[in-house]
Amino acid sequence: MMELQDVTKVYEQGRRKVHAVRGVSLRIEPGEFVSIMGPSGSGKSTLMHLLGALDTPTTGRALFDGRDLHAMSDKERSLLRRGRIGFVFQFFNLLPTLTAVENVALPLLLAGQSRSKSRKLALAAIERVGMTHREDHFPEELSGGEMQRIAIARALVSEPDAVLCDEPTGNLDSATSKEILTLLRSLPESGRCAVVIVTHDPAAAAYGDRLVHIRDGLVAGVKNQESRDQSKQSETKLREALASLPLIPDS
């Protein structure tokens, strides 16, 4: 679905050139949950921007569903982001003058949907993230975890092919972070929607099916890992197997 082919990204800061990404190749499949992990300044957020058509490579190719993003016009990339990619950010990016349901409906209204249909779909997305009881509240009336759930509902309301998350638990406490990550973990289960999470937190990165380590703009390693559900199932099977073993009498 999303693919980077030997991409580089160089930013110019005055006379200085910053090499944020240095020849990275990466492919994200439909229905996959991928964690991109690295320290601050490693290039992980730049990778997310390249995958999500928020930016284009200096060299190399960034593809979405086989289409070269660099070959698209600005309008085409904008339509791609609006209709097929959902974004979740660390600071939520909710409009303070709109209620929760209005924030979620906004992408649909911008796409030309009627107000009645946009509200209906927004309410369904809010129900999906367990926030029906807060649909008419303004962002200032919500906790950090509630605001992030609304932000996720907004990312889902257009039924995107991919959801890209940049440090989605960076401003949340550990208990709330676990709730948000569990919610994100459930999204790829249909086998269609891909989820990419960019983080510096090992606990958050552990939720992915695949872990990509980024350092100094390069892929330092890729690890396939069990999902949380798979890990729990393995632990359960192990406990059941141990419980079924015959007791060995003391010598």
VOPAGU-2260 file (C-alpha; in pm, 1 decimal, decimal comma):
REM VOPAGU-2260
SITE   aa  ch    i         X         Y         Z
SITE  MET   A    0       0,0       0,0       0,0
SITE  MET   A    1     266,1     253,3     108,7
SITE  GLU   A    2     624,7     219,4      -4,1
SITE  LEU   A    3     949,3     415,0      14,0
SITE  GLN   A    4    1216,4     321,9    -239,1
SITE  ASP   A    5    1567,2     438,6    -145,7
SITE  VAL   A    6    1437,1     780,1     -37,4
SITE  THR   A    7    1639,8    1068,5      96,8
SITE  LYS   A    8    1515,4    1394,8     243,2
SITE  VAL   A    9    1741,0    1697,8     273,9
SITE  TYR   A   10    1630,6    2023,2     435,2
SITE  GLU   A   11    1819,2    2348,4     388,9
SITE  GLN   A   12    1866,7    2564,8     695,9
SITE  GLY   A   13    2046,1    2873,4     568,9
SITE  ARG   A   14    2375,9    2749,0     426,4
SITE  ARG   A   15    2350,5    2422,0     615,7
SITE  LYS   A   16    2192,9    2106,8     475,0
SITE  VAL   A   17    2020,6    1865,4     713,0
SITE  HIS   A   18    2001,7    1505,0     590,8
SITE  ALA   A   19    1688,5    1387,0     771,7
SITE  VAL   A   20    1653,2    1058,8     577,3
SITE  ARG   A   21    1942,9     884,4     403,5
SITE  GLY   A   22    1835,6     617,5     155,1
SITE  VAL   A   23    1549,9     435,1     330,9
SITE  SER   A   24    1339,4     161,9     171,0
SITE  LEU   A   25    1023,7      53,4     353,8
SITE  ARG   A   26     694,3    -111,0     258,5
SITE  ILE   A   27     369,0    -106,5     457,7
SITE  GLU   A   28     110,0    -371,9     370,7
SITE  PRO   A   29    -271,2    -341,7     408,1
SITE  GLY   A   30    -384,8    -462,3     751,1
SITE  GLU   A   31     -38,3    -426,7     903,2
SITE  PHE   A   32      51,7    -244,8    1226,5
SITE  VAL   A   33     405,3    -105,2    1198,7
SITE  SER   A   34     595,6      78,3    1471,7
SITE  ILE   A   35     872,4     319,1    1370,1
SITE  MET   A   36    1094,1     386,7    1667,9
SITE  GLY   A   37    1394,7     607,9    1719,7
SITE  PRO   A   38    1535,0     891,8    1932,4
SITE  SER   A   39    1453,0    1257,5    1872,3
SITE  GLY   A   40    1606,4    1379,9    1547,7
SITE  SER   A   41    1643,8    1030,2    1402,8
SITE  GLY   A   42    1417,2    1100,0    1103,6
SITE  LYS   A   43    1115,3     894,6    1210,1
SITE  SER   A   44     864,1    1181,2    1179,8
SITE  THR   A   45    1007,1    1270,5     838,8
SITE  LEU   A   46     943,0     911,0     730,6
SITE  MET   A   47     581,2     941,7     840,5
SITE  HIS   A   48     543,1    1265,4     644,0
SITE  LEU   A   49     683,9    1092,2     334,9
SITE  LEU   A   50     455,9     789,3     375,9
SITE  GLY   A   51     151,2    1011,6     428,8
SITE  ALA   A   52     204,9    1247,1     131,8
SITE  LEU   A   53     269,8    1539,5     366,8
SITE  ASP   A   54     610,3    1577,7     199,9
SITE  THR   A   55     797,5    1441,9    -102,2
SITE  PRO   A   56    1149,0    1290,1    -114,1
SITE  THR   A   57    1456,7    1477,7    -227,2
SITE  THR   A   58    1559,4    1161,3    -412,2
SITE  GLY   A   59    1401,5     816,7    -445,1
SITE  ARG   A   60    1031,9     736,0    -475,6
SITE  ALA   A   61     739,2     742,2    -232,8
SITE  LEU   A   62     441,8     537,3    -350,3
SITE  PHE   A   63      84,2     503,9    -231,5
SITE  ASP   A   64    -109,6     216,2    -383,1
SITE  GLY   A   65     148,6     205,8    -660,5
SITE  ARG   A   66     125,3     574,3    -748,2
SITE  ASP   A   67     431,7     797,4    -725,8
SITE  LEU   A   68     348,0    1081,8    -485,9
SITE  HIS   A   69     603,9    1313,6    -647,9
SITE  ALA   A   70     423,1    1277,8    -982,2
SITE  MET   A   71      94,1    1393,4    -828,9
SITE  SER   A   72     -15,2    1754,5    -820,2
SITE  ASP   A   73     -59,0    1932,2    -486,2
SITE  LYS   A   74    -436,8    1895,3    -526,9
SITE  GLU   A   75    -410,2    1521,8    -592,5
SITE  ARG   A   76    -194,3    1471,0    -283,1
SITE  SER   A   77    -439,1    1678,6     -80,2
SITE  LEU   A   78    -732,2    1465,2    -196,1
SITE  LEU   A   79    -532,9    1149,6    -117,1
SITE  ARG   A   80    -466,1    1267,2     238,6
SITE  ARG   A   81    -826,0    1373,4     288,8
SITE  GLY   A   82    -988,7    1056,2     163,9
SITE  ARG   A   83    -748,8     765,6     211,4
SITE  ILE   A   84    -513,1     857,5     497,5
SITE  GLY   A   85    -602,9     942,2     856,5
SITE  PHE   A   86    -360,5    1128,1    1083,7
SITE  VAL   A   87    -328,6    1123,8    1463,3
SITE  PHE   A   88     -85,2    1367,1    1628,3
SITE  GLN   A   89      67,5    1411,2    1972,7
SITE  PHE   A   90    -111,1    1742,7    2037,5
SITE  PHE   A   91    -453,2    1624,0    1906,6
SITE  ASN   A   92    -502,4    1927,3    1673,2
SITE  LEU   A   93    -870,3    1967,0    1759,6
SITE  LEU   A   94   -1034,7    2302,4    1681,5
SITE  PRO   A   95   -1127,7    2459,2    2017,6
SITE  THR   A   96   -1440,9    2632,8    1885,6
SITE  LEU   A   97   -1597,0    2307,7    1761,1
SITE  THR   A   98   -1756,3    2030,8    1965,2
SITE  ALA   A   99   -1623,7    1675,3    1951,2
SITE  VAL   A  100   -1874,8    1566,2    1687,6
SITE  GLU   A  101   -1810,8    1880,7    1481,5
SITE  ASN   A  102   -1435,4    1816,6    1490,3
SITE  VAL   A  103   -1488,9    1460,7    1369,6
SITE  ALA   A  104   -1731,8    1567,5    1096,3
SITE  LEU   A  105   -1501,6    1839,8     962,6
SITE  PRO   A  106   -1309,6    1622,7     707,3
SITE  LEU   A  107   -1640,6    1506,2     560,0
SITE  LEU   A  108   -1775,8    1860,5     533,5
SITE  LEU   A  109   -1455,9    1969,4     360,2
SITE  ALA   A  110   -1505,2    1681,8     116,7
SITE  GLY   A  111   -1851,4    1814,9      25,7
SITE  GLN   A  112   -2072,6    1582,2     232,2
SITE  SER   A  113   -2402,7    1719,9     359,8
SITE  ARG   A  114   -2422,5    1828,5     723,5
SITE  SER   A  115   -2674,6    1559,2     812,0
SITE  LYS   A  116   -2472,4    1275,3     659,7
SITE  SER   A  117   -2145,5    1411,9     803,2
SITE  ARG   A  118   -2293,8    1422,5    1152,0
SITE  LYS   A  119   -2433,1    1069,4    1118,9
SITE  LEU   A  120   -2096,1     928,8    1012,1
SITE  ALA   A  121   -1915,6    1133,5    1278,3
SITE  LEU   A  122   -2141,3     994,0    1551,2
SITE  ALA   A  123   -2069,2     640,5    1428,5
SITE  ALA   A  124   -1694,2     707,5    1444,4
SITE  ILE   A  125   -1727,4     854,4    1793,8
SITE  GLU   A  126   -1921,4     547,9    1906,3
SITE  ARG   A  127   -1642,6     329,6    1765,0
SITE  VAL   A  128   -1389,8     491,9    2000,6
SITE  GLY   A  129   -1625,5     482,3    2300,1
SITE  MET   A  130   -1691,3     856,7    2327,8
SITE  THR   A  131   -2065,2     888,1    2259,8
SITE  HIS   A  132   -2120,6    1040,2    2604,0
SITE  ARG   A  133   -1884,8    1330,9    2517,1
SITE  GLU   A  134   -1994,2    1403,6    2158,9
SITE  ASP   A  135   -2126,6    1756,5    2232,1
SITE  HIS   A  136   -1838,3    1868,2    2453,2
SITE  PHE   A  137   -1568,8    2113,8    2348,5
SITE  PRO   A  138   -1199,4    2011,9    2357,4
SITE  GLU   A  139   -1132,9    2219,8    2671,1
SITE  GLU   A  140   -1391,4    2006,8    2851,8
SITE  LEU   A  141   -1215,1    1678,6    2762,7
SITE  SER   A  142    -920,3    1502,0    2921,7
SITE  GLY   A  143    -607,7    1427,7    2720,2
SITE  GLY   A  144    -715,0    1069,0    2660,3
SITE  GLU   A  145   -1063,5    1179,0    2554,7
SITE  MET   A  146    -920,3    1433,6    2311,2
SITE  GLN   A  147    -697,4    1166,4    2158,1
SITE  ARG   A  148    -995,3     933,0    2116,0
SITE  ILE   A  149   -1180,4    1211,3    1934,3
SITE  ALA   A  150    -871,6    1268,8    1718,3
SITE  ILE   A  151    -870,0     897,3    1631,8
SITE  ALA   A  152   -1242,2     913,1    1547,0
SITE  ARG   A  153   -1166,6    1204,1    1313,5
SITE  ALA   A  154    -891,2     998,7    1148,8
SITE  LEU   A  155   -1133,2     707,2    1099,7
SITE  VAL   A  156   -1443,6     892,5     984,5
SITE  SER   A  157   -1349,9     876,9     614,9
SITE  GLU   A  158   -1279,7     500,7     636,7
SITE  PRO   A  159    -914,9     548,9     532,6
SITE  ASP   A  160    -679,9     285,4     396,2
SITE  ALA   A  161    -406,4     391,7     639,3
SITE  VAL   A  162    -384,0     567,9     976,8
SITE  LEU   A  163     -52,6     737,9    1057,2
SITE  CYS   A  164      17,4     831,8    1419,2
SITE  ASP   A  165     298,0    1064,4    1530,4
SITE  GLU   A  166     372,8    1013,5    1904,1
SITE  PRO   A  167       0,5     956,6    1979,6
SITE  THR   A  168      67,1     885,3    2349,0
SITE  GLY   A  169     337,1    1148,2    2403,7
SITE  ASN   A  170     112,9    1370,1    2619,7
SITE  LEU   A  171     -71,4    1094,1    2805,3
SITE  ASP   A  172     -14,9     910,4    3131,8
SITE  SER   A  173      74,7     541,2    3123,0
SITE  ALA   A  174    -277,2     408,5    3190,9
SITE  THR   A  175    -437,8     630,3    2926,0
SITE  SER   A  176    -156,1     549,6    2682,2
SITE  LYS   A  177    -235,5     180,4    2716,8
SITE  GLU   A  178    -603,4     245,3    2636,9
SITE  ILE   A  179    -516,2     447,9    2325,7
SITE  LEU   A  180    -263,2     190,4    2203,3
SITE  THR   A  181    -513,3     -91,7    2255,7
SITE  LEU   A  182    -765,0     104,5    2048,4
SITE  LEU   A  183    -510,0     162,6    1769,5
SITE  ARG   A  184    -408,1    -204,3    1786,5
SITE  SER   A  185    -767,3    -305,8    1705,6
SITE  LEU   A  186    -786,2    -103,7    1381,6
SITE  PRO   A  187    -598,1    -334,4    1140,7
SITE  GLU   A  188    -802,8    -639,9    1236,0
SITE  SER   A  189   -1024,5    -605,0     927,6
SITE  GLY   A  190    -716,5    -682,7     717,8
SITE  ARG   A  191    -752,2    -362,6     517,9
SITE  CYS   A  192    -654,1     -55,6     719,3
SITE  ALA   A  193    -280,9     -20,9     785,3
SITE  VAL   A  194    -158,5     156,3    1099,5
SITE  VAL   A  195     182,3     319,2    1137,5
SITE  ILE   A  196     287,3     458,6    1474,1
SITE  VAL   A  197     595,8     677,8    1516,4
SITE  THR   A  198     730,7     676,0    1872,2
SITE  HIS   A  199    1037,5     690,8    2092,6
SITE  ASP   A  200     865,0     476,5    2359,4
SITE  PRO   A  201     953,6     102,8    2358,4
SITE  ALA   A  202     626,2      17,2    2534,7
SITE  ALA   A  203     424,5     183,8    2258,8
SITE  ALA   A  204     639,6      33,6    1983,5
SITE  ALA   A  205     577,2    -315,8    2124,1
SITE  TYR   A  206     217,8    -304,5    1999,9
SITE  GLY   A  207     327,5    -330,0    1635,1
SITE  ASP   A  208     346,0    -643,0    1420,2
SITE  ARG   A  209     676,7    -509,8    1290,8
SITE  LEU   A  210     924,7    -276,6    1456,2
SITE  VAL   A  211    1146,2     -52,3    1243,0
SITE  HIS   A  212    1437,8     110,2    1425,6
SITE  ILE   A  213    1552,3     444,9    1280,7
SITE  ARG   A  214    1880,8     612,3    1370,5
SITE  ASP   A  215    2053,0     905,8    1200,0
SITE  GLY   A  216    1811,5     887,7     907,1
SITE  LEU   A  217    1882,2     520,8     836,6
SITE  VAL   A  218    1700,6     194,3     911,1
SITE  ALA   A  219    1909,1      45,0    1191,5
SITE  GLY   A  220    1702,7    -274,4    1210,6
SITE  VAL   A  221    1365,9    -437,2    1143,6
SITE  LYS   A  222    1207,5    -688,6    1378,3
SITE  ASN   A  223     893,3    -894,5    1334,0
SITE  GLN   A  224     716,9    -929,7    1666,9
SITE  GLU   A  225     405,4   -1089,0    1807,6
SITE  SER   A  226     105,5    -866,9    1858,3
SITE  ARG   A  227     -29,6    -820,4    2211,0
SITE  ASP   A  228    -316,1   -1058,8    2140,7
SITE  GLN   A  229     -78,3   -1321,0    2001,7
SITE  SER   A  230     148,8   -1281,5    2302,7
SITE  LYS   A  231    -143,6   -1328,0    2541,7
SITE  GLN   A  232    -257,7   -1637,2    2352,0
SITE  SER   A  233      95,1   -1782,0    2367,0
SITE  GLU   A  234     113,9   -1715,7    2741,0
SITE  THR   A  235    -227,1   -1877,1    2795,7
SITE  LYS   A  236    -129,4   -2187,4    2595,5
SITE  LEU   A  237     195,8   -2214,4    2789,6
SITE  ARG   A  238      14,7   -2193,3    3125,0
SITE  GLU   A  239    -237,9   -2455,5    3011,1
SITE  ALA   A  240      41,2   -2685,2    2894,7
SITE  LEU   A  241     226,3   -2649,6    3225,4
SITE  ALA   A  242     -92,4   -2712,5    3422,8
SITE  SER   A  243    -154,0   -3038,0    3233,1
SITE  LEU   A  244     188,4   -3182,7    3315,5
SITE  PRO   A  245     183,3   -3464,3    3572,0
SITE  LEU   A  246     309,0   -3376,2    3914,9
SITE  ILE   A  247     653,1   -3511,3    3998,0
SITE  PRO   A  248     664,0   -3647,8    4353,6
SITE  ASP   A  249     932,0   -3516,7    4583,9
SITE  SER   A  250    1227,9   -3750,7    4610,2
